[in-house]
Amino acid sequence: MTSAVQGDFLTTKRRSVIVGTGSAVPDKILDNHDLEKIVDTSDDWITVRTGIKQRRIISDGESTATLSIKAARQALDRAGIDAQDLDLIICATITPEMVFPATACFIQEGLGNKTCCAFDLTAACSGFTYAMGVAASIIAAGQADTALIIGAETLSTITDYTDRGSCILFGDGAGAAILKATTNTDRGLLYNSLHADGSEWETLSCRAYGSRYPVGSKLESDKMIYMDIRGRETYQTAVRRIVELIKETYIQCNINNDDIKRIIPHQMNMRIIESVVKRLKLPADKMFVNIDKYGNTSAASIAIALDEAIQTGCVGPGDLVILVAFGGGLTWGVNLIRL
């Protein structure tokens, strides 16, 4: 799915402008030294291969919905918008509150809204870019004026802490953004491109429990309840797809590296980000990175990073920002936004 605008970004059409962001992470920190006590690894080994120093892990009483509600309230407060004015809530997650109802419905309940459209979206690490595109399309069609989009994960609940190749990567957290319908503006979502290739689903997956491997069935392996990550294949494909998406955005929107204030990538692995920087010949500081503090939080990753970039002044009003992700599905997506 692709939408594009070229040249002058000013338009009279309805466009989705970000008017507030928020984020929430658990208080509990699991750092590399803690992992040294769990699996055969070291702080140096993890840092060199991933760029991660620590990640946040939920405690009793915390869940995907509770983190989402905290992030949403923060975003609403910063936007100066009452939860009752929301027309749409989309929660991007692969670790939902439960099989059903949707996590978005629990978020809606927590915010005190009883009427808006609310649903979950599953695109793994690309979830927030997908949610941005879907919400913007609904707003452009006149079906909503104000939307809350959230990327939220509690990946610790599906992480195998006996597998040193994967347990070092993942953390928990949530990020949120409020989108407002606006006309006669050059701000908002300017370009959007979303893709998937289901034939490579085995590269990144969590197989149980679903209709293929239902609850109560005998699994081929007890490990099927955890995430299965095939690192080498993931690395090569992720770098290629992310580079393609950014180049596509530049061509379709007639812009270049100099026009972009920041690229906010999915925080998958520092080596992947560095490879993208090298292939695109980007200044290193053009990429916003916080993987060292939070690890890979899948759909929450870009949402948390976007909020942090805004709150720390790395990006601000009028800046062109690219959000770009690659994840299980396989899925990949990009958003070009003027804040």
C-alpha positions in Angstrom: 0.0 0.0 0.0 1.5 3.3 -1.1 0.4 6.9 -1.0 2.6 9.7 -2.3 2.8 13.4 -2.8 5.5 15.1 -4.8 7.1 18.5 -4.8 5.0 21.1 -2.8 3.6 19.3 0.3 0.9 21.9 0.9 -2.6 20.4 0.3 -6.2 21.3 0.9 -7.0 17.6 1.6 -7.5 16.1 5.0 -4.1 15.1 6.4 -3.1 13.5 9.7 -1.0 15.8 11.9 0.7 14.5 15.0 -0.4 16.8 17.9 0.9 14.8 20.8 3.1 11.8 21.7 3.7 9.8 24.8 5.5 6.7 26.0 5.7 4.3 29.0 8.2 1.7 30.0 8.3 -0.6 33.0 10.5 0.5 36.0 12.2 -2.9 36.1 15.6 -2.9 34.3 17.2 -6.1 33.0 20.7 -5.1 32.0 23.4 -7.2 30.4 25.1 -8.1 33.7 21.8 -9.5 34.8 21.7 -11.7 31.7 25.2 -12.9 32.4 23.6 -14.7 35.4 20.9 -16.4 33.3 22.7 -17.5 30.1 26.2 -17.9 28.8 26.9 -14.4 27.6 28.6 -11.2 28.6 28.0 -7.4 28.6 30.8 -7.0 26.0 29.4 -9.8 23.7 25.9 -8.3 23.8 27.0 -4.7 23.3 29.3 -5.4 20.4 26.7 -7.5 18.5 23.5 -5.6 19.2 24.3 -2.2 20.8 21.9 -3.0 23.7 23.0 -2.3 27.3 19.6 -2.8 29.0 15.9 -3.4 28.5 12.7 -2.9 30.5 10.7 -5.8 31.7 7.1 -5.8 33.1 6.4 -6.7 36.8 3.2 -8.1 38.4 0.2 -5.9 37.6 1.8 -4.5 34.3 0.6 -5.6 30.9 0.4 -4.4 27.3 -2.8 -2.5 28.1 -1.5 -0.8 31.3 1.6 0.4 29.5 -0.5 1.6 26.5 -2.9 3.5 28.8 0.0 5.3 30.4 1.5 6.3 27.1 -1.9 7.3 25.7 -2.7 9.5 28.7 0.6 11.3 28.3 0.0 11.8 24.5 -3.5 13.1 25.2 -2.3 15.6 27.8 0.4 16.9 25.5 -2.1 17.3 22.7 -4.7 19.0 25.0 -7.3 16.5 23.9 -9.9 14.7 26.0 -10.2 11.0 25.6 -13.9 11.4 24.9 -13.0 13.2 21.6 -11.2 10.2 20.2 -12.9 8.7 17.1 -10.4 5.8 16.6 -7.9 3.8 18.6 -5.5 1.4 16.9 -3.1 -0.7 18.9 -0.2 -2.3 17.1 1.0 -5.4 19.0 2.1 -9.0 18.8 1.7 -9.5 22.6 -2.0 -8.6 23.1 -3.7 -8.4 26.5 -5.5 -11.6 25.6 -6.8 -13.5 22.5 -9.9 -11.3 22.6 -11.2 -8.6 23.1 -8.7 -6.4 21.3 -6.1 -4.7 23.5 -7.4 -1.4 22.0 -10.7 -2.1 23.7 -9.0 -2.4 27.1 -7.2 0.9 26.3 -10.5 2.5 25.4 -12.0 1.3 28.7 -9.0 2.6 30.6 -9.3 6.0 29.0 -13.1 6.2 29.7 -14.2 6.4 26.1 -17.2 4.2 25.3 -18.0 4.8 21.7 -15.0 5.1 19.4 -13.8 2.5 16.9 -11.0 0.4 18.5 -9.1 -2.5 17.1 -5.7 -4.2 17.1 -3.2 -4.5 14.2 -0.6 -7.2 13.9 2.5 -6.4 11.8 5.2 -7.2 14.3 8.0 -4.6 14.3 6.4 -2.7 11.4 3.2 -2.3 13.5 3.5 1.4 14.3 4.2 2.4 10.7 1.2 0.3 9.6 -1.0 1.9 12.2 0.1 5.3 11.1 -0.9 4.5 7.5 -4.2 2.9 8.4 -5.3 5.7 10.7 -4.3 8.4 8.2 -6.3 6.7 5.5 -9.4 6.6 7.8 -8.9 10.2 8.6 -8.4 11.2 5.0 -11.7 9.4 4.1 -13.5 11.5 6.7 -14.4 8.6 8.9 -12.5 10.0 11.9 -11.1 13.4 13.0 -9.0 12.4 16.0 -7.1 9.1 16.3 -4.9 7.5 18.9 -2.3 5.1 17.5 -0.2 2.9 19.9 2.7 0.5 19.5 2.9 -1.6 22.6 4.6 -4.9 23.5 5.4 -7.1 26.5 7.9 -9.3 24.6 9.3 -10.7 27.9 6.1 -12.9 28.0 7.2 -14.8 24.8 11.0 -14.7 25.2 13.0 -17.8 25.8 15.4 -16.9 28.5 17.5 -20.0 27.9 18.3 -18.9 24.3 21.2 -16.5 24.5 20.7 -15.6 20.8 17.3 -14.1 21.3 16.8 -13.3 25.0 19.4 -10.5 24.9 17.4 -8.6 22.3 13.9 -7.9 23.7 12.2 -5.6 26.1 8.8 -4.2 27.0 7.2 -0.8 26.5 4.6 1.4 24.7 4.5 4.5 22.7 1.5 6.6 21.5 0.7 9.4 19.1 -2.4 11.5 18.6 -3.3 12.2 15.0 -5.7 15.1 14.2 -7.4 15.8 10.8 -6.0 19.1 9.4 -6.5 20.8 6.0 -4.5 23.5 4.2 -1.3 22.3 5.8 2.2 21.0 4.7 2.4 19.1 8.0 1.4 15.5 8.9 1.8 12.2 7.1 3.2 13.1 3.6 4.1 9.7 2.3 3.4 6.1 3.3 4.5 2.8 1.9 3.6 -0.6 3.4 4.6 -4.1 2.3 4.6 -7.8 3.3 5.9 -11.1 2.0 4.2 -14.0 3.8 6.3 -16.6 2.0 9.2 -15.8 4.4 7.1 -16.0 7.6 9.5 -18.6 9.2 12.3 -16.0 9.5 10.5 -14.4 12.4 7.6 -16.1 14.1 5.9 -17.3 17.3 4.0 -20.4 16.3 1.8 -21.3 19.3 -0.9 -20.8 20.2 -3.2 -20.2 17.3 -5.5 -22.3 15.0 -2.5 -24.1 13.5 -1.2 -25.1 16.9 -4.2 -24.8 19.2 -4.3 -24.8 22.9 -4.3 -28.4 24.2 -2.5 -29.8 21.1 0.8 -31.6 21.5 3.5 -29.3 20.2 6.5 -30.6 18.2 8.7 -28.6 20.7 8.0 -26.8 23.9 10.0 -23.9 22.4 7.2 -23.1 20.0 5.5 -20.9 22.5 8.5 -18.5 22.2 9.7 -16.2 19.5 11.9 -17.9 16.8 14.4 -15.6 15.3 16.7 -16.5 12.4 19.3 -13.9 12.8 21.4 -14.1 9.7 18.4 -14.1 7.3 16.8 -11.3 9.3 19.9 -9.1 9.2 20.4 -9.3 5.4 16.7 -8.8 4.5 16.1 -6.0 7.0 19.0 -3.9 5.8 18.0 -4.3 2.1 14.3 -3.5 2.7 15.0 -0.5 5.0 17.4 1.0 2.4 14.9 0.4 -0.4 12.1 2.1 1.6 14.2 5.2 2.3 15.4 5.5 -1.3 11.8 5.0 -2.5 10.6 7.9 -0.2 13.3 10.2 -1.5 12.4 9.5 -5.1 8.6 9.7 -4.7 8.8 12.9 -2.6 11.7 14.6 -4.5 13.8 14.9 -1.3 17.3 13.8 -0.2 19.4 13.2 2.9 19.8 16.9 3.5 16.0 17.5 3.7 15.5 15.0 6.5 16.0 16.1 10.1 16.0 12.6 11.5 15.4 9.0 10.4 13.8 7.0 13.3 14.3 3.3 12.5 12.9 0.3 14.3 15.4 -0.4 17.0 16.2 -4.0 16.0 19.9 -4.2 16.2 22.6 -1.6 16.1 24.5 -3.4 13.4 21.5 -3.2 11.1 21.2 0.5 11.7 24.9 1.0 11.1 24.7 -0.9 7.8 21.8 1.3 6.6 23.7 4.4 7.5 26.7 3.2 5.5 24.7 2.2 2.4 22.8 5.5 2.3 25.9 7.5 3.1 24.2 9.2 6.0 25.8 11.3 8.7 25.7 9.0 11.8 23.6 11.5 13.8 20.9 11.5 11.2 19.6 8.2 12.7 17.9 8.5 16.1 18.9 5.6 18.2 17.9 4.5 21.7 18.3 0.7 21.4 20.9 0.8 24.2 18.3 1.7 26.8 15.3 -0.3 25.7 16.4 -3.1 23.4 14.0 -4.3 20.7 10.4 -3.5 21.7 8.9 -4.5 18.3 5.8 -2.4 17.5 6.6 -0.1 20.4 10.1 0.6 19.2 9.5 3.5 16.8 6.7 4.9 18.9 8.9 5.2 22.0 11.8 6.6 19.9 9.6 9.2 18.2 8.3 10.4 21.6 11.9 10.6 23.0 13.1 12.4 19.9 10.4 15.0 20.3 10.8 15.4 24.1 14.6 15.8 23.9 14.4 18.4 21.1 16.1 16.2 18.5 13.1 16.9 16.2 10.5 19.6 16.4 7.8 21.5 14.5 8.4 21.8 10.8 11.0 19.0 10.7 10.8 16.2 8.1 11.1 12.8 9.8 11.2 9.3 8.4 9.8 6.4 10.4 11.0 3.1 8.9 10.6 -0.5 10.1 11.1 -4.2 9.2 9.5 -7.1 11.0 7.9 -10.5 11.2 5.4 -11.3 8.4 7.7 -10.5 6.8 6.5 -6.8 6.9 8.2 -3.5 6.2 6.9 0.0 6.1 7.9 3.7 6.0 6.2 7.0 6.9 7.4 10.5 5.9 6.1 13.0 8.4 6.4 16.8 8.8 6.0 17.5 12.5 
